[in-house]
């Protein structure tokens, strides 16, 4: 078993700084010192940039399927509950997706994330639903969290109630994760007041969507040190509006980017990064810097999940979660924002490769990773597990050659 190796000749983005001509040392599951080299050294040369592997702050693994389900043309929802009714009554869910198994949907979701450079994600479902599946996935879904669906009288009753779940999060030093103010009815828009009155607004609190926030809500969230998951594509699709993202960032709120499920959101995190940037430009007639966007998929979600001492940066002692992409822009941060699945050179979790160019087969074999050879837009790649067999099972279950854009395998 290959326990120690190095990756050299890279521009290493930590992501606070960019270090050209640098190397990364991996020792077991953790990062050694930058600039360190080992006997087994993969040299990349000019044209490749290393980042911390990406973190998707918000996904629903059981919900990743296509096509999207949304409002009639020209209409939008008042809150999430109307969409939930439409989703559950749609033929794509009741008839087609119902033919697939929960296990198949979870593995599809894992590959959705892997093919966009994601090693860590939150599956926003109750533990009793996802806990049997998470340990078997080919990437990391966080297990240390508490949750509620939302904080209203008509939420889906996930967990033991938001007050109990929040108290549990504080006791265990976990994040407490909930949708909040996902809509415009009076009760939904009172989400911050509900949390505040219950003593549940603090730095453990991770709030998803937040499109109903007032300016006063933003001040309260910033003061409390709470965190926001921004899912612009899902918001625009369902509501024709997203959160007051500029005011949140200006207030110093820790904001991270999430995909939501493909039932409403982007097909992967790379697409969501670009979509959010375009929405920001449209809303404010100014740019959202690539460096800010990269922080929103690395250090910021690590902080929100309270795992910043484990991952989110490339520094000695952190988990060896590494993403290497082709450099397409002079600015290395811009290269990540421009990246697509076929631009990923290597993706590493806990020191072991889970996705990468076929020329790195010796590393996959040396770490004992079971892998499949696949083609993505003409490029020969290796990936942990067997997404080809997975898609064959899905197609057999639904009865036709189903195409899912978030599984970008060549025919």
N, C-alpha and C positions, 0 to 999 in steps of 0.2 A: 504493500500500500504506500502510495506517495504521500508523505505527511508534510513535507516542506518544499516549497517551490517559490519562484519569483516571476513577476511579469515586468519586463523592462522595455525601455525605449518609448515610453508613453508620456503624454501630457496628463498629469494627474491633477484632477480637480477635487478638492477635499470635502465640500464645495466652496469653502470660504476663499480659497486661493487656487491658482493654476500654476503647476510646476512642470515646465517643459523638460523633456529628456530625463524623466524620472522613472523610478521603479517601485514596485509594491512587493513586499515579501509576505508570504502566507505561511503560517505555522499552525498545523492542525486545522482548527476552525477559525482561528483569529488572525488579525493583521499583525505582522511584525513591523519593524521600523521601515518607514519610507526610505528609499535609496538602498535598502538592503537587497542583496542578491544571494541566490541559493545555487546548489549544484545543478538542479533542474530549473533552467531559466527559459522562459518563453520571451523571445525578443520581438517586438512589434514594429519598431521603427516609426518614422514620421507618418502622420496621417491617422493616428488613433488617440482617442481621449478616454481616460478612465474616470468614472464617477462612482459615488456610493450607489449601490443598487437601489432602484426606486421603491417607494412606499406608497401604496394606494390607500388613502385614509377612509374611503367609503365605497363599498361594493355590496351586492347581494348575490351570493354565489348561486343560490337556487333560482335566481331571476334572470340569469344571463341566457337570452335566447333572442331570436329575430324572426319576423320583423318587430319593430317597435309597436307599442299600443298607446294611443294618445287620443286627444280630443278630435271632434269632427273638424274639417277644414274651416279656418277662420274663427274657431272658438277656442277657449282656454278654460282651465279648471279654476274653481274658487279655492279648493284645497285638495290635498292628496286623496281624500276619501272617495271622491267621485271617480278619480282615475283608478283606484283600487277596485271599485265595482266594475268599471269597463274592462280592466285587465282580466278579472276572474270570469267575466262573461264572454270573453273573446274566443273565437274558434282556435286561434293560434295557441292559446293556453289550455282551454278545455279539451280540445280534440288532439291537436298535433303534439304540443310539448308534453301532454299527459302520457303519451306513449313512451317517453324516455324515463329513465329512472333518476331518482335524486342523486345517486352516486355518479351517473353520467353527467348530470348538470354541474355537479361540483368539480369534476375533472375538467369539463369544458371551461369553467370559470378560472381554474388554476392556469390553464394554457392561455386563456385570454390575457392574463396578467404576465405570465412568463414571456410571451411573444412581444410584449411591450417593455421589457426590461425591469419588471416588478418582481421582487423577491418576497416582500412583506405586504400583506393587505389585511383589512378588517372585513370579515363577512358579517354584516349587520343582521344577524338572526340569533334567536335564543340558543343558549348552550345545549339544551337538551335536543335541539334539532341538528346542530352542526358538529357537536363534539365527537360523535362516532366517525365522522368523515375527515376532519381536519388533520389528524396524525398521518393519514394515508396519502395526502396530497403531495405533488411533486414540488411545491413551494410552501412558504410559511404563511399561514393565516394565524393571526394572533389569538391566543387563548385567554390571556389575562385581561379581561374587561368585564364590566357590568353594563347593563343596557336597559332602556325602555324603547318602545317603538316611537312614541311621542309623549307629550305631557298634556293630555287633554282627556275629556270625558269619553271621546269616541276613538281613542287609539286602539291598537290591536292587542293590547294587554300582554306584551312581551315582558318577561321578568316578573318580579314580585311587587311592582309599583315603583315609581321613580324615586320616592323618598327612601325606601328600603335599599334600592339598587345603588343610589348615590352614597348612602351611609356605608354600604358594603365596599364600594370603591375606595372611600377614604380609609377605611380600616385596612384594606389589603394593598393600598397604594396602586390601584388600578385606574384607568380612565373609565368614566361613566359616559356612555355614548347614546345619544338620542337625536331623532329628527326634532327640529324646533322651528316654529313659525313657518311651516311649509304651506302657506296659503294666506287668505285674506279675510276669512270670516272673523268676527270679534274674538271668539275663544282662541282660535289659533294664533291671532296676533297678540294675545296676552301671554305668550309663552315665557318671556323673560320675567314678567311679574309673578307668574306661577312658580318658576324655579326660585326666584329671589325670596318669595314669601315662605317657601319651604326650607330655606337655607341650603339650596342645592346648586347655587351658582358660584363656582370657584375654579381653581386650576385643575381639578379633576374632570371638569365638565367639557365634553366634546359635542358640539352642536352642529347638526347637518342641515344644510340649505339656508335657513335664516333669512328667507326672502322678505319676510314681513317686518324686519327690524326697523324701528324708528331710530332717529339720531340719538335719543335718550337711551335706547336699548344698547346701542353701540358703545356709549360711554360706560354703561354698567358692565358690559362684557369685558371691556378693556380694563376697568378697575378691578374686576374679579380675577383676571388672568385666565379666563376661559378660552377655549379654542373653537375655531369654525372650520367646517369642511365645505369647500366651495365646489359645486357640481353644476357649472354654467350650462352645459348642453342639456342636461335633464331639466333644469329650471326653465330655460327658454322654450323647450319643446312642450312642457306641461302648462306653463304660466305666462309665457311671452315676456318674462322679466327674470332677472337674477338679483342677488343680494347687492347691497351698497358696498361693493368690494373696495373701491378706492377709500371711502371713509373708514372702513374697517382697517385697511392697511395703514392709513395715516394715523389712526388711533393707536397703532402698535399691537393690534390683535394678532395672535398667532394663527395664520390661515394656511391650510393645506388643501391641495387639489385632489378630488376624488372623482371616480367615473360614474358612480351610481351603477345600477345594472343596465345592460344594453336594451332592456325593455323601454327605457326612456333616455338613456345617456349615450355617451360616446362609445365607440367599439373598443377603445383601449385608452390607457393613460397618456400615451404619446399624443394621440389625437385630441384628448381633452385639454392637454397643455396648450396646444395651438388654438383650439376653439376658445378657451378662456381668454387668451391674449387678444384674439380678434374681437370678442365681445367687449373687452376692456377698451380697446381702441375705438370701437363704435360708441360706447357710452361716454367716454371722456376726451376723445380726440387727442389722446396722447398714448405713449407706449408703456407697456408693462415689461420691464427689463427681463432679459433671459435669465440673469442671475437670480432675480426674485422668483421667477417661475421654477427654477431648479431647486431653490430652497424650499419651495412649496410641495415638492415631491421627495425631499430627502430629510433635511434637519427639522423642518417644521412638523411633519407628521410624526417623526420620532419623538419630538418633545410632547406632542399631544398624547401619544400612546404611552409616555413615560418610559421609553426605552432608549433615550438619547445616550445613555452610557454603554449601550450595546451595539447600536447601528445608526445609520443616517449620515455618518461622516467616514472618511478614510483616514484613520489615525490609529496609532499603535494601541493594541489591546482590544479594539472593537472587533465585532464579528467580521469575518472576511466575506462581506456582501459587496460585490464589485460588478459594475457594468462598464464594458468597453465598447465604444461606438466609433465608427468612421468619422474622421474630422472633415466636415463639409464647409465650415466657416472659419474665418480667422479667429473669431471669438469662440473659445471652446464651449462656453455655456450655450451659445447659439447653435452649436453643432448638436447638442442634445435636444434642444427644442425642435430642430429640423428633422430629427431621426425618425425612421420608420423601422418596422421589424427587420427588414433586409439589411439595415445599416448596423445592426447589432453584431459585433465581432465575438463577444464573450459575455456571458452572465454567470456569476458565481454566487452561491449561497453557502454560508458556513465553510468556505474554502473549497467547495466542490462545484464543478461546472454543471449547470442545468440547461444551458442553451448556448450555442455558439457555432462558429464556422467549422466545417468538417476537418480543416487542417489541424484542429486542436484535439484530434481523436486520442492522442497519447495521454493528454491530461484527463480526459474522461475515463479512459481505461485505467490510468494510474491511480485515480481516486475511487475506482470500483463503482462508477455510476452506470446503472443500466440505461441504455440510450437507444434511440431510433434515428436513422438517417432520414431526413426530410428535405424537400425543396421548397424554398420560399422566394417567389418571383425570380426563379432561375438560379438561385444561390443554394449550394449544397450545405446543409446545416445538420447539427446533431442536437437532440433534445432529450432530456431525461424522460423516461417512460415511453408511452406509445400513443401519441395523439392520432396517428393514422388509424390504428385499430379502434380507437375511441370513436372517430368519425364514422367508421364503417358500422359500428354498433348502433350509433344514432340513426344513420340512414336506413339500416335494416328495421329499426323500431318504428320510424315514421313512414316508411314505405316508399321513399323516393330519395333522389340524390340531393339531400339538404345541403345548402351552402350557408355558412355562418361567417360573416366578414371578420369576426374577431379570431377565427382560426385560419390564418392566411396561407394555408398549404396549397402548393400547386396541384392541379388535377393529376 
